[in-house]
C-alpha cells in the first residue's frame, strides 16, 4: 500500500523546489489553507523531495521515495491528532513512536484518504515531548530529517508543562542541522502567536475544478468520496476534495453549528434547548466538531458582511470567533458541553450575532 499521488498545487511545488535548489527553503514552515485542500499530502511531497536520492527529485523510484510513500521512512516523522493514550501521565518515547507507527500505517492503507480529526483527538503534551526528542536524533538513512505536524492547531496548550512548550518553540526557532519542520493548519488564528512568529507561512490554495476531477478519477478517491455524480462532488468539494472524505459527520456538525447561531438571541428557552442537545461530557468530541464548524460559519459570515460593506456585522462576527475559541479551550477541560453552550450563546447574544 502507498499514498496516492499528490494532485495539483503545481506552481507552489515549483516554488518550493526552486527555494530548495538554491538553499533558500526555510527550516520551519507553516502550510495554511482551507480543510481538505491537501496540506499534509503536500508536506509529505516536500519530505519526499527533501529525502530523495534520485537525479530528478522526487523521483518516486529510489528507496527513499518508496519508503516515504509507504509511510516507513525512518527520517520522516509524521504527527497528527490522535485520541489520548489512557495512561497518559508518563508516556515513553517508544510508546508514542509505536502509536504513530500504527496510525501512519492505517493512513497509508487507506492511500492517504482519511477524514478530518474529530474533536476528541489532539496532539497532547507527551506527543510534543516525543516530537522534540525525535528531532534531535541523528538521521538514520538519509542526509536530511523531516518532521510534519498535521492540524497543528490541535496541539493541546502546554499548561503546567512549560518545559515541553519552550522546547518546542526553541525547536521551531533553531531546528537541528539538516532538519525541516512542516506544520499544517486550517485555523492559523488558533495557533499560539509564539508558534506563528517562528515559522514561515505558506498559503495552500484550493484546487481548480480540473484538479478535483483528476483527484476523483483515482478509483480509491472516488470510493472514499461517497455517492454522487462527479459534477455534484466537484461542486461539493469547492476546491477541497479532502472535505468529501467522511463528509457525513461534518455535515451533521455544520447543521448543529447553524442551529446554535439561530439560537443565539432567541431567548432563554431556545438557549436552554440548544444547550441540552449538545449532550454530556461523553459527547465532548462531537461537541468540539460543532465548535470547529461554528468558527468556519462565523468566518464566512464576516467575509459576506465585508463584501456588502456591513462593517458592524463583520466586526461582531470576528469577535464571535474569539468567543468560540475560548469555548473550545473550555471544552478541552472537564467542562460539560451543555454548560459551555449556554455560556457561549449568552456571550454571542450580548454582541448581537
Secondary structure, 3 states (H helix, E strand, C coil): CCCCCCCCCHHHHHHHHHHHHCCCCCCEEEEECCCCCCHHHHHHHHHHHHHCCCCCCCCCCCHHHHHHHCCCCCCEEEECCEECCCCCCCCCHHHHHHHHHHHHHHHHHCCCCCCCCCCCEEECHHHHHHHHHHHCCCCCCCCCEEEEECCHHHECCCCCCHHHHHHHHHHHHCCCCCEEEEEEECCHHHCCHHHHCCCEEEECCCCCHHHHHHHHCCHHHHHHHCCCCHHHHHHHHCCCHHHHCCHHHHHHHHHHHHHHHHHCCCCHHHHHHHHHCCCCHHHHHHHHHHHHHHHHHHHHHHHHHHHCCCHHHHHHHHHHHHHHHHHHHHHHCCCCHHHHHHHHHHHHHHCCC
